[in-house]
Amino acid sequence: MSTSPDPVASSFVLPEQIPDRETVEGWKQWRLTRHQFVPAPKLDLAAYKALSPRKRQMHDLHRAATHANLPLLETPMTRAVGRIMRSRLQTNALKHKPTTRAGLMITGGGYQGKTETTCEIAAAFEDTWLDMHAQLNPNAVPGTRDLHAPVAYVQTPVTAKPKSTCQAILDFFGADHRGMTLPQLTRAVRASLHDHGNRVLLLDDITRLKMHRADDQDTLDLMRAFMSMHTTLVLVGVNIPGSGLLREGRHDPRTGHWVFPPPRGRLGDDPSTQTERRFDLIHLEPFTYDTPGGIAAWTTHLAGLQDELRLFHAGPDMLTGGTMPEYLFRRTSGVVGLLERLVEEGCAEAVDTGTEVLTEDLLDGILIDLGNDPTRDPAAGEVPAVPAASMRKPRARKPRNTVFDDTGTPAPGEASA
């Protein structure tokens, strides 16, 4: 290919401001710009060398940004999550009856793409919802201009309790919550969701909200209160069923739903809402490598990922040929977040060393370190175990060529004739 990169376009390579999805304005900024990044053009090595030094430098920077912003690729697992979640959000949003909206629980291990998958589906729903209502809140009070927020994204605080979780929700809307008790906070959350025309409440890392002693009933009551707010509650977390958070629920194997008994009413819910609460539980699983179908899905994913890379010596089967698929699975256990981290850092190494290709030998030198992410809580299972770099025996080095070595002056009588 001979497409030449435009150095003027490089201004968007470096981010000006990272959107904070935990505020109304930050979420809006992310939603509107989430697909705006344009990857570096695909150049062959000859076209790259034909560029001026400055254009080569800008193209290298654009390549680095491309590898640091790999897109969220659809997998069979995320496709299943999307199908169920889109249907649930639309159905609940169109309900006119004052009944409790059925919720969703999206669970799985750390680094499996739960957050990004959920946010992408919710953002697409909001795009459609706003278009349908001409960007206005259909329930706004006449004569006022309420801020419309069909989707609210809230990350549960690391040291979460019911009060701090309510405060995080109110912070999303910029609402004052100073000095409020838990019942007051819950009523304020209900009012904020209603006044902003909210249809979806995403509570991420929900398993940080622990069950322990005095807070147990408060936590359960808070979950039930959320479900009576006529918005779709989407809980995202690691091993939600086993976390103890919803310990009074029972799983109905016939329907796949988690069913909860009526609340005990400490937060004063209306009696009409004190009915069984139902969630759809969706497991976002990693890839598998023990069946032909699993291997084919993994290889297809690697092919899609390779198409996003910009390495000059990458062959058409760099990630899919030979033993590379098995090697990458062994390094990542099929977890998409670990695969992305390994490939991202491998590309940086390949560019830096000039090898311009990902190989098993190069990737063996990449250590995936997840212990330096302050946004992850290891105690909540948000940091998965990382497989060892290599299970192969190190290759024996070829003996060094000693033909031109200086062995010193030979002793008398040892010199050849």
C-alpha positions in Angstrom: 0.0 0.0 0.0 1.2 3.5 -0.7 -1.2 5.6 1.5 0.8 8.4 3.1 -0.1 9.4 6.7 -1.1 13.0 7.3 1.0 14.6 10.0 -1.7 17.1 10.6 -4.0 14.3 11.7 -1.5 13.3 14.3 -3.0 15.9 16.7 -5.7 13.4 17.7 -3.2 10.7 18.5 -2.5 12.0 22.0 -5.6 12.3 24.1 -6.5 15.9 25.3 -8.7 14.8 28.2 -9.6 11.3 29.4 -13.4 11.1 29.9 -14.6 10.4 33.4 -17.5 8.1 32.9 -18.5 8.4 36.5 -20.1 11.8 35.9 -23.0 12.9 33.6 -20.7 15.1 31.5 -17.9 12.6 31.4 -20.2 9.7 30.4 -21.6 11.9 27.6 -18.2 12.8 26.4 -17.1 9.2 26.3 -20.3 8.1 24.6 -20.0 10.7 21.8 -16.3 10.1 21.2 -15.9 6.4 21.9 -15.6 5.5 18.2 -13.7 8.5 17.0 -10.1 7.2 17.2 -8.7 6.5 13.8 -5.9 3.9 13.7 -2.7 4.4 11.8 -2.9 3.6 8.0 -1.4 0.3 6.9 1.9 1.0 5.2 4.4 -1.5 3.8 8.1 -1.0 4.7 9.0 0.5 1.4 6.3 3.2 1.7 7.4 3.9 5.3 11.0 4.3 4.2 9.9 6.7 1.5 8.5 9.1 4.1 10.4 12.1 5.4 12.0 11.7 8.8 9.4 13.8 10.4 6.5 11.8 8.8 8.1 8.5 9.9 8.3 9.8 13.4 4.6 10.8 13.3 3.6 7.5 11.8 5.5 5.6 14.6 3.6 7.7 17.2 0.4 6.9 15.4 1.3 3.2 15.4 2.0 3.3 19.1 -1.4 5.0 19.7 -3.1 2.4 17.6 -1.6 -0.5 19.6 -2.5 1.3 22.9 -6.2 1.7 21.7 -7.1 -1.7 20.3 -10.8 -1.8 19.7 -13.3 -3.9 21.6 -13.7 -7.0 19.4 -16.9 -8.9 19.5 -16.6 -12.5 20.8 -19.2 -15.3 21.0 -19.5 -14.6 24.7 -20.0 -10.8 24.4 -22.4 -11.4 21.5 -24.6 -13.5 23.9 -24.4 -10.8 26.6 -25.3 -8.1 24.0 -28.4 -10.0 22.8 -29.8 -10.4 26.3 -28.9 -7.0 27.6 -30.2 -5.1 24.5 -33.5 -6.9 24.7 -33.9 -6.3 28.5 -33.0 -2.5 28.3 -35.5 -1.9 25.4 -38.3 -3.9 27.0 -38.0 -2.2 30.4 -37.6 1.2 28.9 -40.9 0.8 27.0 -42.9 -0.3 30.0 -45.8 2.0 31.1 -46.8 -0.1 34.0 -45.5 0.9 37.5 -44.0 -2.5 38.1 -40.5 -3.4 39.1 -38.2 -3.8 36.2 -36.3 -7.0 36.0 -32.5 -6.5 36.4 -29.4 -8.1 35.0 -26.3 -9.4 36.6 -23.2 -9.7 34.4 -20.5 -11.7 36.1 -17.2 -13.3 35.2 -13.5 -13.2 36.1 -11.3 -10.1 36.1 -10.1 -8.6 32.8 -12.7 -10.4 30.8 -14.2 -7.2 29.3 -17.4 -7.0 31.5 -17.2 -3.3 32.0 -16.4 -2.3 28.4 -19.0 -4.7 27.0 -21.7 -3.4 29.3 -20.8 0.2 28.7 -20.8 -0.2 25.0 -24.2 -1.8 25.0 -25.7 0.8 27.3 -24.2 3.6 25.2 -25.7 2.2 22.0 -29.1 2.0 23.8 -28.7 5.7 24.9 -27.8 6.8 21.4 -31.1 5.2 20.1 -33.2 6.5 23.0 -32.0 10.1 22.6 -32.6 10.0 18.9 -36.1 8.7 19.5 -36.9 11.6 21.8 -35.0 14.3 19.9 -32.3 14.5 22.7 -34.9 15.7 25.2 -36.2 14.2 28.4 -39.8 13.0 27.7 -40.7 13.3 31.4 -39.3 16.7 32.0 -41.4 19.1 34.1 -42.9 21.8 31.9 -41.1 25.1 32.3 -37.8 23.5 33.4 -34.8 22.1 31.6 -33.8 19.0 33.4 -30.5 17.3 32.5 -31.4 14.2 30.6 -29.3 11.1 31.5 -30.9 7.9 30.2 -27.8 5.9 31.4 -25.9 6.3 34.7 -22.6 4.5 35.1 -21.3 4.2 38.7 -18.2 2.3 39.9 -18.7 1.0 43.4 -16.1 2.5 45.8 -13.3 0.2 46.7 -14.2 0.4 50.4 -17.9 0.3 49.6 -20.9 0.4 52.1 -24.5 1.2 51.3 -24.1 4.9 52.1 -20.9 5.4 50.0 -22.6 3.5 47.1 -25.6 5.9 47.2 -23.2 8.9 47.5 -21.3 7.6 44.3 -24.6 7.5 42.4 -25.5 11.1 43.5 -22.0 12.2 42.6 -22.7 11.0 39.0 -25.5 13.5 38.8 -23.6 16.2 40.7 -26.2 16.1 43.5 -25.5 17.3 47.0 -25.6 14.6 49.7 -23.8 16.1 52.7 -25.1 15.0 56.1 -27.7 12.6 54.7 -28.7 9.3 56.5 -29.0 6.1 54.4 -32.8 6.4 54.0 -32.4 10.1 52.9 -29.6 9.0 50.5 -31.8 6.3 49.0 -34.7 8.8 48.5 -32.3 11.3 46.9 -31.0 8.5 44.5 -34.6 7.7 43.6 -35.3 11.4 42.9 -32.2 11.9 40.8 -32.9 8.9 38.7 -36.5 10.1 38.1 -35.6 13.8 37.5 -32.9 12.9 34.9 -35.1 10.5 33.0 -32.8 7.6 33.8 -33.6 4.2 32.2 -30.4 2.3 33.0 -28.3 2.2 36.2 -25.0 0.4 35.8 -23.3 -0.5 39.1 -19.8 -1.7 38.2 -17.6 -3.8 40.6 -20.7 -4.4 42.7 -19.0 -7.3 44.7 -17.0 -4.6 46.5 -20.2 -4.1 48.5 -19.5 -6.7 51.1 -21.9 -8.5 53.4 -20.7 -8.2 57.0 -22.6 -7.9 60.3 -24.4 -4.7 60.8 -24.4 -3.7 57.1 -25.9 -7.0 55.9 -29.6 -5.9 56.0 -28.7 -2.4 54.8 -27.0 -3.9 51.8 -29.9 -6.2 50.9 -32.4 -3.5 51.4 -30.4 -1.1 49.2 -30.4 -3.6 46.3 -34.1 -4.1 46.6 -34.7 -0.4 46.8 -32.7 0.1 43.6 -34.9 -2.4 41.8 -38.1 -0.5 42.7 -36.9 2.7 41.0 -38.4 1.9 37.6 -35.0 1.8 36.0 -33.1 -1.2 34.7 -30.5 -2.2 37.3 -27.4 -3.8 35.8 -24.9 -5.2 38.3 -21.4 -6.0 37.1 -18.9 -7.9 39.2 -16.7 -10.9 39.7 -18.5 -14.0 40.9 -21.7 -12.2 42.0 -23.6 -15.4 43.0 -20.7 -16.6 45.2 -20.0 -13.1 46.7 -22.7 -13.3 49.4 -24.1 -10.0 48.2 -27.4 -11.5 47.3 -27.2 -14.4 49.6 -31.0 -14.5 50.3 -31.7 -15.1 46.6 -32.3 -18.6 45.2 -31.4 -19.7 41.7 -34.3 -21.1 39.6 -32.7 -23.7 37.3 -35.8 -23.9 35.1 -35.6 -20.2 34.1 -32.0 -19.4 34.8 -33.2 -16.5 37.0 -32.2 -15.5 40.5 -35.4 -15.0 42.6 -35.5 -12.9 45.8 -38.2 -12.9 48.5 -40.1 -9.7 49.4 -38.0 -7.1 51.2 -38.3 -6.7 54.9 -39.0 -3.0 54.5 -36.3 -1.1 56.5 -36.2 1.5 53.8 -39.9 1.9 53.6 -40.6 0.6 50.1 -44.2 0.8 48.9 -46.0 -2.5 49.6 -46.8 -2.8 45.9 -43.1 -3.2 45.1 -42.6 -5.9 47.7 -42.7 -8.8 45.3 -40.2 -11.3 44.0 -37.2 -9.6 42.4 -35.8 -11.3 39.4 -32.4 -11.0 37.7 -31.0 -12.6 34.6 -27.6 -13.8 35.4 -25.1 -13.7 32.5 -21.7 -15.3 32.7 -19.0 -13.6 30.5 -16.7 -16.5 30.1 -13.1 -16.6 28.7 -12.3 -18.5 25.5 -11.8 -22.2 25.7 -9.2 -24.4 23.9 -10.5 -27.9 24.5 -13.0 -28.3 21.6 -12.7 -27.7 17.8 -15.4 -25.0 18.2 -13.5 -23.3 21.0 -10.2 -23.4 19.1 -11.8 -22.0 16.0 -13.4 -19.2 17.9 -10.1 -18.3 19.6 -8.2 -18.4 16.2 -10.9 -16.2 14.7 -10.5 -13.7 17.5 -6.7 -13.7 17.0 -7.2 -13.0 13.3 -9.4 -10.0 14.1 -6.9 -8.7 16.6 -4.0 -9.1 14.1 -5.8 -7.0 11.6 -5.6 -4.1 14.0 -1.8 -4.3 14.4 0.7 -2.2 12.5 4.0 -4.2 12.4 6.0 -4.1 9.1 7.2 -7.7 9.2 3.9 -9.3 10.4 2.9 -12.1 8.1 -0.7 -13.0 7.4 -0.7 -15.7 10.1 1.5 -14.0 12.7 -1.0 -14.7 15.5 -2.8 -17.7 13.9 -0.1 -19.8 12.4 1.9 -22.7 13.8 1.8 -23.0 17.6 1.1 -19.3 18.2 -2.6 -19.7 19.0 -1.8 -22.4 21.6 1.0 -20.3 23.0 -1.2 -17.2 23.4 -3.9 -19.2 25.0 -1.4 -20.7 27.5 -0.1 -17.2 28.3 -3.6 -15.7 28.8 -5.9 -18.6 29.7 -8.3 -17.2 27.0 -8.9 -14.0 29.0 -9.3 -11.1 26.4 -7.9 -8.5 28.8 -4.7 -10.4 29.4 -4.4 -11.1 25.6 -4.7 -7.4 24.9 -2.1 -6.5 27.5 0.3 -9.1 26.2 -0.1 -8.0 22.5 0.0 -4.3 23.3 3.3 -4.6 25.2 4.6 -7.1 22.7 4.0 -4.6 19.9 5.8 -1.8 21.8 8.8 -4.2 22.2 8.7 -5.2 18.5 8.8 -1.6 17.4 11.4 -0.6 19.9 13.8 -3.4 18.9 13.1 -3.2 15.2 12.0 -6.8 14.9 8.5 -5.5 13.8 6.9 -8.9 14.4 5.4 -10.8 17.4 7.1 -14.2 18.0 7.0 -16.6 20.9 10.6 -15.7 21.8 9.8 -12.0 21.9 6.6 -12.5 24.0 8.5 -14.7 26.4 10.3 -11.6 27.5 7.0 -9.8 28.3 5.8 -10.0 31.9 2.2 -9.2 32.4 2.1 -7.3 35.7 -1.4 -6.5 37.0 -0.3 -5.4 40.5 0.1 -1.8 39.6 -3.5 -0.9 38.7 -5.0 1.2 41.5 -8.5 0.9 40.0 -8.6 -2.9 40.7 -9.3 -4.5 44.0 -7.5 -7.8 44.3 -9.6 -8.8 47.3 -12.7 -8.7 45.2 -11.3 -11.0 42.6 -10.8 -8.2 40.0 -7.2 -9.2 39.3 -6.9 -12.7 37.8 -4.0 -15.1 38.1 -1.5 -14.6 35.3 0.0 -17.7 33.7 3.8 -18.1 33.6 5.6 -16.6 30.6 6.8 -19.9 29.1 6.6 -23.6 29.7 9.1 -24.4 27.0 12.7 -25.3 27.6 15.1 -22.5 26.7 16.6 -23.0 23.3 20.3 -23.8 23.3 22.4 -21.0 21.9 24.4 -21.6 18.8 28.2 -21.8 19.6 29.9 -18.5 18.9 32.1 -18.2 15.8 35.7 -18.1 17.0 37.5 -18.0 13.7 38.6 -14.4 14.1 39.5 -14.6 17.8 42.9 -13.5 18.9 44.4 -16.4 20.8 47.7 -14.6 21.5 51.3 -15.2 20.2 52.0 -19.0 19.9 54.9 -20.4 22.0 58.2 -21.2 20.2 57.9 -24.4 18.2 54.1 -24.4 18.3 53.7 -22.1 15.2 52.7 -23.9 12.1 55.2 -24.1 9.3 
